[in-house]
């Protein structure tokens, strides 16, 4: 967990969180920890963050979106996982 001021947008604060996570999981520090390779996020995290995480951290951020043409409520499998985790 990283605590940031309220004026920092979630997607901007995510860079710091991912860097912290990356440094704590570095293989030279611990051989028992696994690296975070794949993350799921909602549309608010789309954009430059996805490209940034791919290069220095070798982490894939998959943006979970609702299907095109969806009307009304429907459970979106990966988004449900994200929301359940945050709840």
N, CA, C and O atoms as a Tinker XYZ file with bonds, in Angstrom:
   348  protein
     1  N      0.845000   -1.153000    0.000000    73     2
     2  CA     0.000000    0.000000    0.000000    64     1     3
     3  C      0.897000    1.224000    0.000000    63     2     4     5
     4  O      1.935000    1.259000    0.662000    81     3
     5  N      0.478000    2.223000   -0.754000    73     3     6
     6  CA     1.171000    3.505000   -0.785000    64     5     7
     7  C      0.143000    4.585000   -0.487000    63     6     8     9
     8  O     -0.915000    4.629000   -1.115000    81     7
     9  N      0.444000    5.445000    0.455000    73     7    10
    10  CA    -0.459000    6.536000    0.809000    64     9    11
    11  C      0.018000    7.798000    0.103000    63    10    12    13
    12  O      1.174000    8.200000    0.233000    81    11
    13  N     -0.887000    8.412000   -0.643000    73    11    14
    14  CA    -0.574000    9.626000   -1.404000    64    13    15
    15  C     -1.589000   10.702000   -1.067000    63    14    16    17
    16  O     -2.669000   10.394000   -0.564000    81    15
    17  N     -1.258000   11.971000   -1.336000    73    15    18
    18  CA    -2.224000   13.046000   -1.102000    64    17    19
    19  C     -3.462000   12.878000   -1.988000    63    18    20    21
    20  O     -3.398000   12.249000   -3.044000    81    19
    21  N     -4.564000   13.435000   -1.555000    73    19    22
    22  CA    -5.823000   13.314000   -2.297000    64    21    23
    23  C     -5.750000   13.973000   -3.676000    63    22    24    25
    24  O     -6.551000   13.645000   -4.551000    81    23
    25  N     -4.820000   14.880000   -3.881000    73    23    26
    26  CA    -4.711000   15.575000   -5.168000    64    25    27
    27  C     -4.050000   14.707000   -6.250000    63    26    28    29
    28  O     -4.000000   15.112000   -7.411000    81    27
    29  N     -3.550000   13.537000   -5.892000    73    27    30
    30  CA    -2.903000   12.649000   -6.860000    64    29    31
    31  C     -3.949000   11.685000   -7.421000    63    30    32    33
    32  O     -4.607000   10.963000   -6.672000    81    31
    33  N     -4.092000   11.683000   -8.735000    73    31    34
    34  CA    -5.028000   10.770000   -9.404000    64    33    35
    35  C     -4.576000    9.324000   -9.212000    63    34    36    37
    36  O     -3.380000    9.052000   -9.103000    81    35
    37  N     -5.526000    8.408000   -9.171000    73    35    38
    38  CA    -5.197000    6.990000   -8.974000    64    37    39
    39  C     -4.206000    6.479000  -10.001000    63    38    40    41
    40  O     -3.244000    5.796000   -9.650000    81    39
    41  N     -4.431000    6.803000  -11.272000    73    39    42
    42  CA    -3.540000    6.264000  -12.309000    64    41    43
    43  C     -2.129000    6.834000  -12.180000    63    42    44    45
    44  O     -1.166000    6.168000  -12.561000    81    43
    45  N     -1.986000    8.050000  -11.653000    73    43    46
    46  CA    -0.658000    8.622000  -11.444000    64    45    47
    47  C      0.015000    7.987000  -10.225000    63    46    48    49
    48  O      1.217000    7.722000  -10.248000    81    47
    49  N     -0.740000    7.747000   -9.184000    73    47    50
    50  CA    -0.201000    7.105000   -7.992000    64    49    51
    51  C      0.153000    5.652000   -8.214000    63    50    52    53
    52  O      0.961000    5.085000   -7.478000    81    51
    53  N     -0.441000    5.053000   -9.216000    73    51    54
    54  CA    -0.175000    3.645000   -9.507000    64    53    55
    55  C      1.270000    3.423000   -9.891000    63    54    56    57
    56  O      1.834000    2.376000   -9.571000    81    55
    57  N      1.887000    4.378000  -10.567000    73    55    58
    58  CA     3.302000    4.239000  -10.928000    64    57    59
    59  C      4.143000    4.029000   -9.671000    63    58    60    61
    60  O      4.990000    3.137000   -9.618000    81    59
    61  N      3.898000    4.851000   -8.675000    73    59    62
    62  CA     4.673000    4.730000   -7.438000    64    61    63
    63  C      4.410000    3.384000   -6.758000    63    62    64    65
    64  O      5.335000    2.740000   -6.264000    81    63
    65  N      3.151000    2.971000   -6.740000    73    63    66
    66  CA     2.800000    1.686000   -6.143000    64    65    67
    67  C      3.493000    0.533000   -6.867000    63    66    68    69
    68  O      4.045000   -0.362000   -6.227000    81    67
    69  N      3.465000    0.555000   -8.185000    73    67    70
    70  CA     4.097000   -0.511000   -8.960000    64    69    71
    71  C      5.611000   -0.528000   -8.787000    63    70    72    73
    72  O      6.223000   -1.596000   -8.754000    81    71
    73  N      6.216000    0.653000   -8.675000    73    71    74
    74  CA     7.659000    0.709000   -8.424000    64    73    75
    75  C      8.000000    0.119000   -7.060000    63    74    76    77
    76  O      8.963000   -0.636000   -6.926000    81    75
    77  N      7.207000    0.466000   -6.051000    73    75    78
    78  CA     7.415000   -0.099000   -4.707000    64    77    79
    79  C      7.295000   -1.623000   -4.752000    63    78    80    81
    80  O      8.130000   -2.335000   -4.193000    81    79
    81  N      6.266000   -2.109000   -5.409000    73    79    82
    82  CA     6.037000   -3.542000   -5.516000    64    81    83
    83  C      7.186000   -4.223000   -6.246000    63    82    84    85
    84  O      7.644000   -5.293000   -5.843000    81    83
    85  N      7.644000   -3.600000   -7.312000    73    83    86
    86  CA     8.734000   -4.156000   -8.107000    64    85    87
    87  C     10.015000   -4.266000   -7.279000    63    86    88    89
    88  O     10.687000   -5.296000   -7.316000    81    87
    89  N     10.352000   -3.229000   -6.544000    73    87    90
    90  CA    11.590000   -3.235000   -5.765000    64    89    91
    91  C     11.532000   -4.232000   -4.608000    63    90    92    93
    92  O     12.553000   -4.813000   -4.240000    81    91
    93  N     10.364000   -4.428000   -4.043000    73    91    94
    94  CA    10.231000   -5.385000   -2.937000    64    93    95
    95  C     10.243000   -6.826000   -3.421000    63    94    96    97
    96  O     10.494000   -7.739000   -2.634000    81    95
    97  N      9.979000   -7.042000   -4.695000    73    95    98
    98  CA     9.953000   -8.396000   -5.239000    64    97    99
    99  C     11.200000   -8.699000   -6.060000    63    98   100   101
   100  O     11.251000   -9.714000   -6.754000    81    99
   101  N     12.183000   -7.850000   -5.990000    73    99   102
   102  CA    13.378000   -8.042000   -6.796000    64   101   103
   103  C     14.041000   -9.376000   -6.440000    63   102   104   105
   104  O     14.204000   -9.680000   -5.258000    81   103
   105  N     14.424000  -10.173000   -7.436000    73   103   106
   106  CA    14.964000  -11.512000   -7.172000    64   105   107
   107  C     16.242000  -11.510000   -6.319000    63   106   108   109
   108  O     16.525000  -12.496000   -5.638000    81   107
   109  N     17.010000  -10.425000   -6.349000    73   107   110
   110  CA    18.225000  -10.381000   -5.535000    64   109   111
   111  C     17.902000  -10.210000   -4.052000    63   110   112   113
   112  O     18.717000  -10.550000   -3.195000    81   111
   113  N     16.721000   -9.686000   -3.750000    73   111   114
   114  CA    16.341000   -9.472000   -2.359000    64   113   115
   115  C     15.710000  -10.710000   -1.747000    63   114   116   117
   116  O     15.897000  -10.977000   -0.560000    81   115
   117  N     14.982000  -11.450000   -2.523000    73   115   118
   118  CA    14.316000  -12.631000   -1.994000    64   117   119
   119  C     14.068000  -13.627000   -3.115000    63   118   120   121
   120  O     13.546000  -13.269000   -4.170000    81   119
   121  N     14.435000  -14.847000   -2.887000    73   119   122
   122  CA    14.233000  -15.866000   -3.910000    64   121   123
   123  C     12.875000  -16.536000   -3.779000    63   122   124   125
   124  O     12.480000  -17.303000   -4.658000    81   123
   125  N     12.146000  -16.260000   -2.688000    73   123   126
   126  CA    10.868000  -16.929000   -2.477000    64   125   127
   127  C      9.686000  -16.132000   -3.008000    63   126   128   129
   128  O      8.593000  -16.682000   -3.143000    81   127
   129  N      9.870000  -14.878000   -3.307000    73   127   130
   130  CA     8.760000  -14.047000   -3.786000    64   129   131
   131  C      8.607000  -14.161000   -5.296000    63   130   132   133
   132  O      9.581000  -14.364000   -6.021000    81   131
   133  N      7.387000  -14.028000   -5.748000    73   131   134
   134  CA     7.107000  -14.058000   -7.184000    64   133   135
   135  C      6.913000  -12.646000   -7.696000    63   134   136   137
   136  O      6.466000  -11.763000   -6.964000    81   135
   137  N      7.249000  -12.443000   -8.943000    73   135   138
   138  CA     7.051000  -11.134000   -9.569000    64   137   139
   139  C      5.592000  -10.982000  -10.006000    63   138   140   141
   140  O      4.933000  -11.950000  -10.386000    81   139
   141  N      5.116000   -9.761000   -9.940000    73   139   142
   142  CA     3.788000   -9.450000  -10.455000    64   141   143
   143  C      3.934000   -9.217000  -11.949000    63   142   144   145
   144  O      4.588000   -8.264000  -12.371000    81   143
   145  N      3.330000  -10.083000  -12.749000    73   143   146
   146  CA     3.471000   -9.998000  -14.203000    64   145   147
   147  C      2.216000   -9.492000  -14.894000    63   146   148   149
   148  O      2.308000   -8.793000  -15.903000    81   147
   149  N      1.048000   -9.833000  -14.371000    73   147   150
   150  CA    -0.209000   -9.463000  -15.010000    64   149   151
   151  C     -1.130000   -8.795000  -13.996000    63   150   152   153
   152  O     -1.339000   -9.298000  -12.892000    81   151
   153  N     -1.672000   -7.655000  -14.397000    73   151   154
   154  CA    -2.606000   -6.921000  -13.554000    64   153   155
   155  C     -3.872000   -6.633000  -14.350000    63   154   156   157
   156  O     -3.821000   -6.497000  -15.572000    81   155
   157  N     -4.990000   -6.542000  -13.673000    73   155   158
   158  CA    -6.246000   -6.143000  -14.291000    64   157   159
   159  C     -6.663000   -4.817000  -13.680000    63   158   160   161
   160  O     -6.557000   -4.616000  -12.470000    81   159
   161  N     -7.140000   -3.911000  -14.531000    73   159   162
   162  CA    -7.561000   -2.592000  -14.060000    64   161   163
   163  C     -8.756000   -2.124000  -14.882000    63   162   164   165
   164  O     -8.997000   -2.614000  -15.985000    81   163
   165  N     -9.498000   -1.173000  -14.331000    73   163   166
   166  CA   -10.631000   -0.644000  -15.093000    64   165   167
   167  C    -10.165000    0.474000  -16.022000    63   166   168   169
   168  O     -8.987000    0.831000  -16.036000    81   167
   169  N    -11.091000    1.015000  -16.787000    73   167   170
   170  CA   -10.778000    1.992000  -17.819000    64   169   171
   171  C    -10.094000    3.256000  -17.328000    63   170   172   173
   172  O     -9.454000    3.953000  -18.115000    81   171
   173  N    -10.216000    3.565000  -16.042000    73   171   174
   174  CA    -9.574000    4.753000  -15.492000    64   173   175
   175  C     -8.054000    4.678000  -15.511000    63   174   176   177
   176  O     -7.380000    5.695000  -15.353000    81   175
   177  N     -7.520000    3.497000  -15.702000    73   175   178
   178  CA    -6.073000    3.313000  -15.699000    64   177   179
   179  C     -5.497000    3.145000  -17.100000    63   178   180   181
   180  O     -4.299000    2.904000  -17.249000    81   179
   181  N     -6.326000    3.268000  -18.119000    73   179   182
   182  CA    -5.871000    3.113000  -19.504000    64   181   183
   183  C     -4.974000    4.292000  -19.882000    63   182   184   185
   184  O     -5.019000    5.353000  -19.259000    81   183
   185  N     -4.178000    4.085000  -20.893000    73   183   186
   186  CA    -3.329000    5.160000  -21.399000    64   185   187
   187  C     -1.850000    4.853000  -21.225000    63   186   188   189
   188  O     -1.411000    3.713000  -21.377000    81   187
   189  N     -1.091000    5.896000  -20.902000    73   187   190
   190  CA     0.365000    5.793000  -20.832000    64   189   191
   191  C      0.837000    4.818000  -19.754000    63   190   192   193
   192  O      1.914000    4.235000  -19.882000    81   191
   193  N      0.057000    4.634000  -18.707000    73   191   194
   194  CA     0.450000    3.718000  -17.635000    64   193   195
   195  C      0.658000    2.302000  -18.153000    63   194   196   197
   196  O      1.583000    1.614000  -17.720000    81   195
   197  N     -0.184000    1.864000  -19.066000    73   195   198
   198  CA    -0.088000    0.507000  -19.620000    64   197   199
   199  C      1.248000    0.337000  -20.341000    63   198   200   201
   200  O      1.929000   -0.671000  -20.151000    81   199
   201  N      1.627000    1.309000  -21.163000    73   199   202
   202  CA     2.901000    1.242000  -21.885000    64   201   203
   203  C      4.087000    1.358000  -20.934000    63   202   204   205
   204  O      5.088000    0.657000  -21.083000    81   203
   205  N      3.964000    2.241000  -19.968000    73   203   206
   206  CA     5.049000    2.438000  -19.007000    64   205   207
   207  C      5.340000    1.155000  -18.232000    63   206   208   209
   208  O      6.504000    0.790000  -18.071000    81   207
   209  N      4.316000    0.469000  -17.754000    73   207   210
   210  CA     4.506000   -0.747000  -16.943000    64   209   211
   211  C      5.133000   -1.869000  -17.760000    63   210   212   213
   212  O      5.863000   -2.700000  -17.220000    81   211
   213  N      4.854000   -1.896000  -19.040000    73   211   214
   214  CA     5.352000   -2.969000  -19.905000    64   213   215
   215  C      6.871000   -2.913000  -20.042000    63   214   216   217
   216  O      7.524000   -3.957000  -20.027000    81   215
   217  N      7.442000   -1.731000  -20.175000    73   215   218
   218  CA     8.865000   -1.623000  -20.466000    64   217   219
   219  C      9.760000   -1.794000  -19.237000    63   218   220   221
   220  O     10.496000   -2.778000  -19.170000    81   219
   221  N      9.731000   -0.881000  -18.262000    73   219   222
   222  CA    10.695000   -1.040000  -17.161000    64   221   223
   223  C     10.359000   -2.170000  -16.181000    63   222   224   225
   224  O     11.260000   -2.755000  -15.581000    81   223
   225  N      9.076000   -2.475000  -16.019000    73   223   226
   226  CA     8.685000   -3.467000  -15.012000    64   225   227
   227  C      8.372000   -4.841000  -15.586000    63   226   228   229
   228  O      8.228000   -5.813000  -14.844000    81   227
   229  N      8.267000   -4.922000  -16.918000    73   227   230
   230  CA     7.882000   -6.174000  -17.589000    64   229   231
   231  C      6.572000   -6.712000  -17.012000    63   230   232   233
   232  O      6.427000   -7.907000  -16.756000    81   231
   233  N      5.631000   -5.800000  -16.817000    73   231   234
   234  CA     4.319000   -6.134000  -16.263000    64   233   235
   235  C      3.248000   -5.755000  -17.276000    63   234   236   237
   236  O      3.314000   -4.685000  -17.883000    81   235
   237  N      2.271000   -6.620000  -17.460000    73   235   238
   238  CA     1.171000   -6.363000  -18.377000    64   237   239
   239  C     -0.039000   -5.899000  -17.581000    63   238   240   241
   240  O     -0.472000   -6.570000  -16.644000    81   239
   241  N     -0.574000   -4.759000  -17.956000    73   239   242
   242  CA    -1.808000   -4.274000  -17.351000    64   241   243
   243  C     -2.901000   -4.438000  -18.386000    63   242   244   245
   244  O     -2.865000   -3.811000  -19.445000    81   243
   245  N     -3.867000   -5.277000  -18.081000    73   243   246
   246  CA    -4.991000   -5.511000  -18.979000    64   245   247
   247  C     -6.159000   -4.652000  -18.522000    63   246   248   249
   248  O     -6.620000   -4.768000  -17.387000    81   247
   249  N     -6.634000   -3.787000  -19.418000    73   247   250
   250  CA    -7.774000   -2.925000  -19.110000    64   249   251
   251  C     -9.045000   -3.706000  -19.384000    63   250   252   253
   252  O     -9.263000   -4.187000  -20.496000    81   251
   253  N     -9.880000   -3.830000  -18.365000    73   251   254
   254  CA   -11.124000   -4.589000  -18.470000    64   253   255
   255  C    -12.242000   -3.608000  -18.821000    63   254   256   257
   256  O    -12.510000   -2.663000  -18.079000    81   255
   257  N    -12.880000   -3.842000  -19.947000    73   255   258
   258  CA   -13.956000   -2.964000  -20.413000    64   257   259
   259  C    -15.230000   -3.776000  -20.625000    63   258   260   261
   260  O    -15.192000   -4.994000  -20.794000    81   259
   261  N    -16.346000   -3.078000  -20.612000    73   259   262
   262  CA   -17.600000   -3.779000  -20.889000    64   261   263
   263  C    -17.695000   -4.049000  -22.390000    63   262   264   265
   264  O    -17.136000   -3.300000  -23.191000    81   263
   265  N    -18.390000   -5.101000  -22.770000    73   263   266
   266  CA   -18.527000   -5.433000  -24.187000    64   265   267
   267  C    -19.252000   -4.316000  -24.955000    63   266   268   269
   268  O    -20.146000   -3.664000  -24.416000    81   267
   269  N    -18.860000   -4.108000  -26.197000    73   267   270
   270  CA   -19.502000   -3.096000  -27.029000    64   269   271
   271  C    -20.985000   -3.430000  -27.192000    63   270   272   273
   272  O    -21.346000   -4.582000  -27.435000    81   271
   273  N    -21.817000   -2.442000  -27.060000    73   271   274
   274  CA   -23.245000   -2.635000  -27.237000    64   273   275
   275  C    -23.976000   -3.159000  -26.015000    63   274   276   277
   276  O    -25.180000   -3.404000  -26.083000    81   275
   277  N    -23.289000   -3.335000  -24.912000    73   275   278
   278  CA   -23.938000   -3.840000  -23.699000    64   277   279
   279  C    -24.902000   -2.804000  -23.150000    63   278   280   281
   280  O    -24.565000   -1.624000  -23.044000    81   279
   281  N    -26.090000   -3.243000  -22.805000    73   279   282
   282  CA   -27.087000   -2.357000  -22.200000    64   281   283
   283  C    -27.535000   -2.989000  -20.892000    63   282   284   285
   284  O    -27.753000   -4.198000  -20.818000    81   283
   285  N    -27.670000   -2.175000  -19.876000    73   283   286
   286  CA   -28.076000   -2.707000  -18.583000    64   285   287
   287  C    -26.917000   -3.354000  -17.856000    63   286   288   289
   288  O    -25.767000   -3.261000  -18.285000    81   287
   289  N    -27.229000   -4.010000  -16.755000    73   287   290
   290  CA   -26.207000   -4.636000  -15.928000    64   289   291
   291  C    -25.850000   -6.018000  -16.447000    63   290   292   293
   292  O    -26.724000   -6.802000  -16.816000    81   291
   293  N    -24.582000   -6.299000  -16.469000    73   291   294
   294  CA   -24.077000   -7.643000  -16.774000    64   293   295
   295  C    -22.750000   -7.798000  -16.055000    63   294   296   297
   296  O    -21.950000   -6.863000  -16.014000    81   295
   297  N    -22.513000   -8.960000  -15.495000    73   295   298
   298  CA   -21.249000   -9.218000  -14.815000    64   297   299
   299  C    -20.164000   -9.393000  -15.866000    63   298   300   301
   300  O    -20.277000  -10.230000  -16.762000    81   299
   301  N    -19.120000   -8.598000  -15.745000    73   299   302
   302  CA   -17.968000   -8.705000  -16.629000    64   301   303
   303  C    -16.918000   -9.478000  -15.831000    63   302   304   305
   304  O    -16.458000   -8.987000  -14.800000    81   303
   305  N    -16.527000  -10.672000  -16.276000    73   303   306
   306  CA   -15.716000  -11.562000  -15.448000    64   305   307
   307  C    -14.513000  -10.930000  -14.749000    63   306   308   309
   308  O    -14.421000  -11.025000  -13.525000    81   307
   309  N    -13.621000  -10.316000  -15.437000    73   307   310
   310  CA   -12.422000   -9.763000  -14.790000    64   309   311
   311  C    -12.732000   -8.498000  -13.999000    63   310   312   313
   312  O    -12.107000   -8.246000  -12.969000    81   311
   313  N    -13.675000   -7.708000  -14.462000    73   311   314
   314  CA   -14.025000   -6.504000  -13.716000    64   313   315
   315  C    -14.651000   -6.883000  -12.380000    63   314   316   317
   316  O    -14.435000   -6.207000  -11.374000    81   315
   317  N    -15.406000   -7.937000  -12.372000    73   315   318
   318  CA   -15.998000   -8.413000  -11.124000    64   317   319
   319  C    -14.883000   -8.767000  -10.128000    63   318   320   321
   320  O    -15.016000   -8.503000   -8.932000    81   319
   321  N    -13.803000   -9.353000  -10.608000    73   319   322
   322  CA   -12.674000   -9.685000   -9.752000    64   321   323
   323  C    -12.046000   -8.414000   -9.182000    63   322   324   325
   324  O    -11.727000   -8.363000   -7.994000    81   323
   325  N    -11.868000   -7.399000  -10.011000    73   323   326
   326  CA   -11.303000   -6.129000   -9.554000    64   325   327
   327  C    -12.178000   -5.497000   -8.496000    63   326   328   329
   328  O    -11.684000   -5.098000   -7.442000    81   327
   329  N    -13.485000   -5.398000   -8.761000    73   327   330
   330  CA   -14.400000   -4.759000   -7.816000    64   329   331
   331  C    -14.498000   -5.556000   -6.523000    63   330   332   333
   332  O    -14.552000   -4.972000   -5.440000    81   331
   333  N    -14.523000   -6.857000   -6.620000    73   331   334
   334  CA   -14.606000   -7.701000   -5.419000    64   333   335
   335  C    -13.360000   -7.527000   -4.554000    63   334   336   337
   336  O    -13.450000   -7.503000   -3.326000    81   335
   337  N    -12.188000   -7.405000   -5.205000    73   335   338
   338  CA   -10.933000   -7.219000   -4.479000    64   337   339
   339  C    -10.944000   -5.897000   -3.734000    63   338   340   341
   340  O    -10.519000   -5.827000   -2.581000    81   339
   341  N    -11.430000   -4.846000   -4.390000    73   339   342
   342  CA   -11.453000   -3.522000   -3.756000    64   341   343
   343  C    -12.494000   -3.442000   -2.649000    63   342   344   345
   344  O    -12.333000   -2.678000   -1.697000    81   343
   345  N    -13.558000   -4.224000   -2.769000    73   343   346
   346  CA   -14.609000   -4.188000   -1.756000    64   345   347
   347  C    -14.091000   -4.778000   -0.466000    63   346   348
   348  O    -14.823000   -4.843000    0.522000    81   347
